[in-house]
């Protein structure tokens, strides 16, 4: 493995290494974490990714000092205020793109959105929701279904504030309350 390009004599050239890894990944440093862009979202694994890259590229010449130098260099190059993140109003970050929910258009992911969160679902406008709709018609009063869905949808919208931690489902035993929550569970995303 030829890693001589990162050294002048025995001195590690942090900027050369840092510039190279910046061509392989995008980083932002915010909220006291180094985030790396991957699959449409910034993930807080930048330090671990850089550590692995230093080990991979330097092999036996790797030292903790080299890792610290690279992390510091990349961090200094990528600092942004947290207020700049997640400002993609009108968009919801899904696994397969950025959903513009105002007109149901799926846009490609782009690091420019500075998105630190992504819902774990693939947006599919053609998914068959008839079973879910029928279930909610059985367990919710018909005049509350639209408000219920509006409330659930508001959880993903960053443009305006709705209370995100309040949902009260009241009813007799065995009337479907827990089934509603099961249907909305993050691991059951067939209907999004």
C-alpha positions in Angstrom: 0.0 0.0 0.0 1.5 3.3 -1.1 0.8 6.0 1.4 3.9 8.1 0.8 1.8 10.9 -0.7 0.5 11.7 2.8 4.0 12.3 4.2 6.9 14.6 3.6 9.8 12.7 5.0 8.1 11.4 8.2 5.7 14.3 8.7 2.0 13.5 8.1 0.4 16.0 5.7 -3.1 16.4 7.3 -4.3 18.8 4.7 -3.5 16.4 1.8 -5.3 13.6 3.5 -8.2 15.8 4.6 -8.7 17.1 1.1 -8.8 13.6 -0.3 -11.4 12.3 2.2 -13.5 15.4 1.5 -13.8 14.2 -2.1 -15.0 10.8 -0.9 -17.6 12.0 1.6 -19.4 15.2 2.7 -19.2 16.4 6.2 -20.8 18.9 8.5 -19.9 19.7 12.0 -22.8 20.9 14.1 -24.4 20.2 17.5 -20.9 19.1 18.7 -20.9 16.1 16.3 -19.2 15.4 13.0 -21.9 14.2 10.5 -21.2 12.4 7.3 -23.7 12.4 4.4 -24.9 9.0 3.4 -28.0 7.8 1.5 -29.8 11.2 1.7 -29.1 12.1 5.3 -26.2 13.3 7.4 -25.3 10.6 10.0 -23.4 11.3 13.2 -20.7 8.8 12.3 -18.1 11.1 10.8 -15.4 10.5 13.4 -15.7 6.7 13.1 -15.7 6.9 9.3 -12.6 9.0 9.3 -10.8 6.7 11.9 -11.5 3.8 9.6 -10.3 5.7 6.5 -7.0 6.7 8.3 -6.4 3.1 9.2 -7.2 1.9 5.7 -5.0 4.4 3.9 -2.1 4.6 6.3 -1.9 0.9 7.3 1.1 0.3 9.6 1.9 4.1 9.6 -1.4 4.8 11.4 -1.4 6.5 14.7 -4.0 8.1 17.0 -2.3 11.4 16.4 -3.0 11.1 12.6 -6.7 10.3 13.4 -7.0 13.3 15.7 -5.3 15.6 13.2 -7.6 14.5 10.3 -10.8 14.8 12.5 -9.7 18.3 13.6 -8.9 19.3 10.0 -12.3 18.0 8.6 -14.2 19.5 11.6 -12.6 22.9 11.0 -13.5 22.8 7.3 -17.2 21.8 7.9 -18.6 23.9 10.9 -22.1 25.2 10.4 -24.7 26.5 12.9 -27.4 24.0 13.8 -30.0 26.5 12.7 -29.0 25.8 9.1 -29.9 22.1 9.3 -33.3 20.6 8.6 -34.5 23.8 7.0 -36.0 22.0 4.0 -39.5 23.4 4.5 -42.2 21.6 2.6 -40.1 18.5 2.2 -40.0 15.2 4.1 -36.8 13.1 3.9 -37.8 9.5 2.9 -35.5 6.6 2.1 -36.0 7.2 -1.7 -35.9 11.0 -1.9 -37.3 14.2 -0.6 -41.0 14.3 -0.7 -42.5 17.7 -1.6 -45.8 17.0 0.2 -47.5 20.2 -1.2 -47.7 18.6 -4.6 -46.7 14.9 -4.0 -43.4 15.2 -6.0 -40.4 13.1 -5.0 -37.2 15.0 -5.4 -33.7 13.4 -5.4 -31.7 13.5 -2.2 -29.1 16.2 -2.1 -26.5 17.1 0.6 -27.6 20.8 0.2 -30.7 20.0 2.3 -28.5 19.5 5.4 -31.0 16.9 6.6 -30.1 15.3 9.9 -33.3 13.1 10.0 -34.9 10.7 7.6 -38.1 8.6 8.1 -37.5 4.9 7.5 -40.0 4.5 4.7 -40.0 4.4 0.9 -42.5 6.9 -0.4 -44.9 5.2 -2.9 -47.9 7.2 -4.1 -49.4 4.1 -5.6 -49.4 1.9 -2.5 -52.8 0.3 -1.7 -54.0 1.7 1.6 -57.5 0.3 1.4 -57.0 -2.2 4.3 -55.6 0.6 6.6 -58.4 3.0 5.6 -61.0 0.3 6.4 -59.4 -0.4 9.7 -59.5 3.3 10.8 -63.1 3.5 9.7 -63.9 0.7 12.1 -62.1 2.1 15.1 -62.3 5.9 14.8 -65.4 8.0 14.6 -65.7 9.0 10.9 -65.6 12.7 11.7 -62.2 12.4 13.3 -60.3 10.4 10.7 -59.2 13.5 8.6 -58.0 15.3 11.7 -56.2 12.1 12.9 -54.3 11.8 9.6 -53.5 15.6 9.7 -52.1 15.2 13.1 -50.0 12.2 12.2 -48.7 13.9 9.1 -47.8 17.0 11.1 -45.2 15.0 12.9 -43.1 15.0 9.7 -43.6 18.7 8.8 -41.1 21.2 10.0 -42.7 24.4 8.6 -45.1 24.9 11.5 -45.5 23.7 15.0 -48.1 21.3 16.2 -47.6 19.5 19.5 -45.5 16.4 18.5 -45.8 14.4 21.7 -49.5 14.4 22.4 -52.0 11.9 21.1 -54.9 10.7 23.2 -56.8 7.7 22.1 -59.8 7.0 24.3 -62.2 4.2 24.2 -63.5 1.0 25.8 -61.3 -2.1 26.2 -60.6 -4.0 22.9 -61.9 -1.2 20.6 -58.7 -0.9 18.5 -56.6 1.7 20.4 -53.5 -0.3 20.5 -54.0 -1.6 17.0 -54.0 2.1 15.8 -50.6 2.5 17.4 -49.4 -0.8 16.0 -50.4 0.4 12.5 -48.4 3.6 12.9 -45.3 1.8 14.4 -42.1 2.9 12.7 -41.3 -0.7 11.8 -44.6 -1.2 10.0 -44.3 1.2 7.1 -46.2 -0.6 4.4 -48.8 2.1 4.1 -46.7 5.3 3.7 
